């Protein structure tokens, strides 16, 4: 699942998250798992045998449908399982799951592609991620017991296909030996379906509609989506669009980190129970990077297999994390070596941990591509030990409004009493999240001409500043509203004036969740409060001649629904208020961006 306009329409289809139902018993009834299905027909070539619509029984009697590829001769084989809500027959341009499966079957693996419950050819009712733990367990154990499998299983997949691996692994299927989890969502309320507590409106309408039938629903052509986005209350936007979507309603009605979402949340105890090698893959522009990093941090801190966790992160958006990359993202260009052969990356991992054909998996703990420097770095831990939190302080003469304002960033705290900046947030005139389809790597200067956008820019950089790790903004603010949003972005300002957005997301904090997502606390109008905005993990070198910039505003439409500034329940609110915002940056109330700086270097000749 996944940032800013979380994914493009195509990427939405490769995106994923979670929804719920009470957990069932963890045990699996042997007679159900081992029951023989109807013998499937199979097609065979000289090298690969295929079996279509293999019916896989779940513990409650529901049957899921899988297609299976394997070598035409020999066996039994180590087995790779991918489980998808996006249809096992789906193709994206030149990429298809069937082609991926064939490639691995030619290299000695049985590969299972399964439609999850309620999707494609599988029976039952789809229920977001809430079903995937037990269904994943049952699928792994049933497939491992088939005569063509040697009983050892590894899982793989991107986005939803990454998250459902974690949920299955938490059920501890004995046959699961390893995972390659790519762009896996996992930070509920801060990644999906809310970001920073703000409702991810465009994602929710698009994704939930797309998965509301057994096939992909691509029937929104001709719908005036702006009229849907402006419909209130939010709870009936689905009806306004033309489809009753229970998941949409459930997500809105569960607006805190309550028992509904806790079913999907991983605890330290969960990670302590996961003794599995994992290859973690994400990207610097991946909207589901927050979840991928959450699982990485949890495994490194608590798993008995912490020394068998590996990270691969490049300058990739959501889909590119699985496809292997692209040479351009927005205004940014990368060297050819930024693109990896992701099938080969998977194969090396599988050969060692699943097939046992390699003496070692000869990779560093973390491989990350540093943009700007255009080089891969290898680290024995991530975040790297030499990345030091370094402050850049906001300051102005009280007129940071727009790109022609006087907002600055400096490496030292303001010595005097820097006057605050003010802007008016009218939720009926929101700032767009992006000018194009996706904000990744785009030039934000056109948006920074608005008076309701505060802009803070550093002096020209003389020595390159390389950052690798999480970027956070800590700031002090006040408003005359009972609730409101604050939104921020970080950019690399090029010598020609382009302000190119970095990071996987537009950072958002909804004020009522400033003290945690498990509760809502409204504001006292006029009271100064401390806030934090998480901008995600970034690996980038700000080169000599460039500048660092952040912008502040209160909306990112339609990525998140504009805060109506009333303090009313979000799902049912029909009122609109204008909020007057104040950003402080004085000695008493400092505001700063914290950068994980690991190196400063002069330009090379």
Secondary structure, DSSP 8 states (H G I E B T S, - for coil): ----S-S-HHHHHT-----------S---HHHHT-------EEE-SSEEEEEEEEEE-TTS-EEEEEEEEESSS--EEEEEEEESS-TT-EETTEEHHHHHHHHHTTT-EEEEEE-TTSTT--S---GGGGHHHHHHHHHHHHHTSTTEEEEEEEEEETHHHHHHHHHHTT--TTEEEEEEES----BTTTBSEETTEE-HHHHHHHHHHTSSSS-----TT--HHHHHT-SSGGGHHHHHT---HHHHHHHH--SS-HHHHTT---HHHHHT---EEEEEEETT-TTHHHHHHHHHHHHHH-TTGGGEEEEEES--TTHHHH---SEETTEE--GGG---HHHHHHHHHIIIII--SS-----SEEEEEBTTTEEEEESSSS-TT-EEEEEEEE-SS--BSTTS--EEESS--SS----EEEEEETTS--BS-SSS--TT-B-TTGGGSTTSEEEE----SSEEEEEEEEEEEEEEEESSSS-EEEEEEEEE-TTS-EEE-SSS-EEEEGGGTT-TTS-----TT--EEEEEEEEEEEEEE-TT-EEEEEEES--BTTS----SS-S-TTT-----EEEEEEE-SSSS--EEEEEEEEEE----
